[in-house]
């Protein structure tokens, strides 16, 4: 890696740390992250990425810009121009973007190969990470827009990272060279998030409320605290309103909890069972930090075993 490339990668890492740090703070405080942050950080990543492949010629630069643009369009509300519930143009246009970008990458890879002078490996990593983020979002595994946007932004900003300073082995380096950094951060974040059910189980056991399965997923709080915490009401079930995961904003979610608390108090219910709203972007940020230093923690364990 040349001195210029090292500086550019250093800038990517700096932008990643600052961007995810700000996003984690917002997510922990309000469970919402401004789109403007993702847009700025994503554009920085696209520009630096183009600079990194510029020495390979016009073709690789154009392919990188195509994939980066495909990824970044998820961070901008362009579809709001087509209003109306019956208008399917945004959906059809986005499907064409997914298919078209994939076809271009496949055709270019077939003709020119997957290397510095053909299709940039970073471009393929970004495309794969976007498919992953969209699949997890549609499958309700990533249930917040900020969570999916975090994965996409990480992908554009740092597509690959194969040299974590604290876990350099031949096997790990080879695996990380073809593993999108966003996936590594996602896996690490998921491992760290396992601390939440463990903490819930310990808390419930200390209060004599632990039962298998349920004791790992939620806890009880006073009804008066329902509107003050980032939680989903689990028991008792109330009304026929849309579930919290269907709500668009944190304000709507808070209003729902205010209404639920009022209804519960009217029924004389003093305590309720709730599921905490995990600030996933916070865990992504911590997972990305681990990825920079240790790589994929699951791969690290596999190599050790």
Protein Blocks (a to p, Z undefined) as FASTA:
>chain_A
ZZklmmmmmmmmmmmmmmmmmmmmmmmmnopacfklmmmmmmmmmmmmmmmmmmnojklm
mmmmmmmmmmmmmmpckllmmgcjklmklmmmmmmmmmmmmmmmmmmmmmnopafklccf
klmmmmmmmmmmmmmmmnomamcfklmmmmmmmmmmmmbacbbfklccfklmmmmmmgcf
klmmmmmmmmmmmmmmmmmmmmmmmnopacehjlmmgccddfklmmmpccddfbdcedjb
dcfklpmbfklmmmmmmmmmmmmmmnopabdcddddddfklmmmmmmmmmmmnopfklmm
mmmZZ
